[in-house]
Amino acid sequence: MKASGLRTRDFDRVYRRPDRRSRSARFLLVVRRRGPEASGRARFGLTVKARLGNAVLRNRIKRRLRELLRRASVPPGWDIVVQPLTAEIAAADFAALGRELDALLEKTLAGVDPA
């Protein structure tokens, strides 16, 4: 599934009125349902704070997260913001990161009303 990105106003909407927030050791997820008429695919946004490292490290984190999200299975109609909490994502085992992110997505979306 190809993920499409969020625009600035979408980030604002997700952060202002999230349906749910979840965190794990390495990730923070903020999710919002777009509405009953939204049947398009899930949209993702990444927020990588400067405190995680220099531009090279932050870009490596973003590249890895984009690939993990490309492989993730998420039902349509969701806006999801992923925020990495630690710089170790840049060098951590890719498969372990994928399992952690998938489990967090599943846990987060299971707790939100699907309507």
Buried (B, 14 or more C-beta within 10 A) or exposed (E): EEBEEBEEEBBEBBBEEBBBBBEBEBBBBBBBBBEEEBEEBBBBBBBBEEEBBEEEBBEBBBEBBBEBBEEBEBEEBBBBBBBBBEBEBBEBEEEEBBEBBBEBBEEBBEEBEEE
